[in-house]
Every structure is written in C-alpha cells, then in structure tokens.
Amino acid sequence: MNVYKKVVIAGIALILFAFPLSNLKAEAAFASPEVYVALGDSVAAGTTPNGSLDAGYSDIIANVLAQNGLLAGFSKDFAVPGFTTAHILELLENDEVRQGLEQATMITLSAGANNVLGLVQQDALGQTIIYNQLTANFALNQMRIQYGKLLDEIKAINPTATIYAIGYYFPYPHVLETQQQGVRKMLETVNTIIENEAAARDVTFIDVAWGFDENGIDFLPNSTDVHPNQAGYVSIAKSFFDVTDPRFDVTLEHIPPNPGMSPFLEELMQSF
C-alpha cells in the first residue's frame, strides 16, 4: 500500500510519499527520495490548450518518481502562468517562496519564453505571425541577464539542491512554413540562452524540443494557443528522464489526476 501524508512548509502543502526502494540500482541517478519543487511559468504549471490547469510535466515527473519510491515531497505552487524571468525574480523575494525552495532537494526551472512570446501576434486562425525584431532582440538580452540572476538566486537560497533548467519546444507548428523561420530562430535563441547560462553554473539543461517538435501539431492542438496537451507534457517529462535517469520510460499512464490549483497559488496569482 502506498503511504502518504501532507505537511505544510511555509504555508505550502507538500505531499510526502513512502515507498519501498528495493528495486532501485545503486548507480542510478535518483537513489533517494527527492523533495521536488517546480518553479516557473505556465508550462511548469501545466496549463492546457484551453487555458485551464491540469497535470503537466512537473506532475508527471513527480508521479514517476513516486511510483519508484523516489519522491519525498512535491509542490508546483511556484509555477505561475504568464510569468516572465522578471516576475520569477520578484517571486523569489517572497519569504514563503524562499522557505519552500530551501526545503527542496530538486528544482526544475521553466522560464524565459514569456519574455518573447508576448511580442508575437497571431491572426485569428493562427496561420500567420508578426513581431518586431529589434524589440525581440532587446527582450532576449534582458532575458539572458535575468535568467542568469535567477539561477544565481536559486543557488543562493538553496546551495545543495539539484537544479534542472528546462528548455522549450517550438510553440507555433500551425503557422505557415514561410512564417516560421524568424520566430523559430527566436525560440532557438531562448533555448541557447538557457543552455549557456545553465552550463556556466553547472546546472543541467533539459532539451525538450528534439522529442517534442516532430509531433508539434499533435501536441499543440489549439492553433492559437502555445500550451501543449498532456501528451506533450509526457514528451517533456520523457526528455527530463532521458537526461537524468533513462531507467524510467514515461507514458500516458504516468499522467496523474488533475491536482487543481492550490490556495497558495490562487492567492499568489491575484497578487501579481
């Protein structure tokens, strides 16, 4: 029988699990239960193509770990739809957020895409897009500076937690091919910035695009929304484990029930 209980750390509910560890290999990347905190934007939160919140990649990662006796606690209360790197830096000034991050042994960070996606305008059918390149260049430079500060601040709050910098997929597969080149390059730059800033701080970068983009239209069924369905979130979680612990294959069966929105996150979204 699975045993679990809720504890509250700094006002944030973490689900604690207890499972047998006898089936784990000693050399595995994950060898002891993790306290996992997901930090970031709507992708980390699990926003769906219809704008609701559901189980996303962080929930799936947590569920895979739990099923293998490797999860001591999990929270995605600090994953806030719409947040840019600047918003997340401001979020880290919150005492409850800092205390929550201090408890983590593992942190995933999804940040940066909103810095530029807000500059992109689509037509009603989602087939054409426009944006200003000079404005985008400025936003990318600000994102680079702020992303580095984010990693530095997370490390200052919790020097011992393992941090994973999550990359992004291409969010406009329905756009006409002739329209894609510029914005595709912009999103590739976002990933390059994340990868470079992570490497400079000995943080592992998780490339999700290679496993996601070949199925982009299937994973992004709403042509005017950049959020994936749960199959897309499974792909992101699979990319995570392909890098961190290839023992674990991730399938649709690993999607947990919709966790809903915590009171803490609901209040947090209202305050920003």
N, C-alpha and C positions, 0 to 999 in steps of 0.2 A: 504494500500500500504506500502511495506517496504521502509524505508528511509535509505540511506547510503551515506557516503562521505569518501573520502580518506584524511588522514592527514599524514604528514611526520614528524616523530620523529627521530632525529639523523640520518637522511638520510634513514630511513626505513619506507616503506609505511605500515600503519595500516588501515584496513577497519573498519570504525565506523558504527554501526548499531543503529537504534532507533526502538523499538517495544513496543506495549502495554504490561503491566505487570499484568493485572487484573486477569489472570488465574493462578497466582502463589500462593502457600501456604506460609503463614508467616513463618512456621517452616522449610521450605526447605533449603537444604544445600546451594544452589545457590539462593540468594534472591535479588541480584542487579547485574547489568551488569558488566562483567569482561573484563579487558584488558589482553588478553591471549597471552603469548609468549612461543613457543615451542623451547626448547634447546636440542641439542644432535647430534645424528648420522643419518645414512640413514633411520632407522626405523622411527625416528621423522620426517624426510624429506618427507617420502612417496615413497621411491624407490621401483620399481616394480620388478617382477621376470625377466624381460627382460632388467633391468638396467636403465630404464627411470624414470623420476619423475612424480608423479601424486598425486591425493588427497590421503593422508594417514590418520593415526589415528588422528593426530592433526587437520587436516582439518575437519574431521568428528565430532570431539568433538566441534570445533568452530561452525560448522553448526547446530548441535543440540542446542547449547546454543543460537545461533542467532535466530533460529526458535521459541525459547521460551522467547525471549526478554531479554536474559541474556548475550549478547556479546556487549561490547563497542568497542573492537578492537582486532585484531589478527595478529600475524606475526610468520612465521616459518623460517625467514631469518637466524636464528642462529642454524638451524638444518642442519648439513653438512655431506654428505655421506663420509664414511671412517674414520670419526673422532674417536679417542680413548679418554680416560679421559685426557691424557696429552695434546692432541690437544685442547680439550674444555677449559682446564685451561689456555692455551695460548690465546685462543679466548677471554677469559674474560679480558685480558689486553687491548683489543681494546676499545678505548673511545666510539665509536659509539655503540658497543655492550653493554657496561656498561650503557650508557644513555638509550638505548632501554629497558634493563632489569629494570631500575629504574622506568619506566612508567607502568610496569606490576602490576596487582593485582593477577595474577595466572600464575604459571610457571610449565611446565612439563619438566622433565629431562629424556632423554634416553641416557645412557652412560655406557660403560663397556664391552659390548660384543665384540667390535672390538679389545680389548686388547688381547683376546684369540683366536678369530676366525681366525685371520691371521696366527696362528700357525698350523691350521688344513689343511691337504692336502687331497683332494678327487681324486678318479680315474675319468676317463672321463665319466663314466656312473653315478657317484655319489653314488655308492653302497658300497664303502669301504673308510675308512679314516685312516690317521696316524697322530700322533703328538708326541712330546717329553714331557713326564710328568714332568720332572724336569724344563724344560723351562716354561711349563704351570704353575707350582706352583709359580715360580718367578713372572710371569706375573700377576697372581691372587693377589699376595701380593702387587705388585705395584698398581694394580687396586684398591685394598682396600684403600690404603693410599691416592691415588689421588681422589677417589670418595668422601671420607670424606672432603678433601680440597675443592672439587667442591661445595659441599653443604655449607660449611663454607663461601666460597667466594660469592656464590649467596646470602646468608643471609646477608653478609656484604654490598653488593651492594644494596639490597632491603630487609630491615628487616621486612617489613609488607606484602609482597606478600605471598600467599599460594603456597607452593611447593609440587608437586607430583612426587615421584620417580617411574618411570615406569620400571617394570621388563621385562623379556624376555621369549619368547617361545623356544621350542626345534627346532633348525633350520635344523636338518638332518633326517626327518622322512623316507626318501627313502633309507637310509643306512641300510644294513643288520642288523638284530637284534643282531647278535653276535658281531657286530662292535660298537654298540651304547652305551654300558654301560659306558665306560670311558669318552667319550665326553659328555654324558648326565649328569654325575656327575659333570663335569667341569662347564657346564652351570647352574646346580643347585647351585653350589658354587657362581657363579656370582650373581644369584638372592639372595642368602643368604647374601652376602656382601652388596648388595644394601639395602635389608630389614634391616639389622643390623645398617648400617651407617645412614639410614633414621630414624630409631627408636631412635637412640642416639641423634638426633637433632629435635625430634618432627615433623618429616616430614612423610606424609602418603605414604606408599608403595602400589603400584598397582600391584597385582599378575595377570599377563595375561596368564600364562601357563595353568592354570586349565581350562579355557574356550577355549583355542586355540589348545592344543596338541591333543585332541581327534579327531580333524579334520585336523591335520597337513598336511597330504598328499594332501587334497583338497585345503588348504590354501597356500601350497608351491608347486605349480605345476612344477616348474623347479628343477629337482633333483640335479643340480649343482649350484643352487643359493639360498641364505639364506633369500631372501626377500619375503614377502607374497603378494598375490594378494589383491584386495580391499575387498574381503570377509574376509580375515584375518585381515585387518586393522579395519573392522567393529567389529570383535571379540575383538580386543584390546580396541577400544572405548567403547564397551559394558562393558568390565571389569572395565574400568575407572568409568563409571556411576553406575555400580553395587555397587561400594565402596562409591562414592561421593554423588550420588543423584539418588536412584533407581526409582524415578518417571519416568525417561526417558529410554524408550526402544529404542535400536539402531538397525536399519535395513539397508538393502542395499539402501533403498530410501533416507537415510540421506547422501549418498556419494555426495559431491558437484562436479561441473565440475572441470576439471584439471586446477589448478591455474597457472601452468607453473613455471618457475624459475625467481625470481626477479633479476634485475640488480645487486643489492647489493650482493645477494648470489652468482651469477655468478662470480663477481669480487673477492669475498671472497675465493671461491674455487680455483681460479687461483693463489692467493697469498700464499696458504699453500702447 
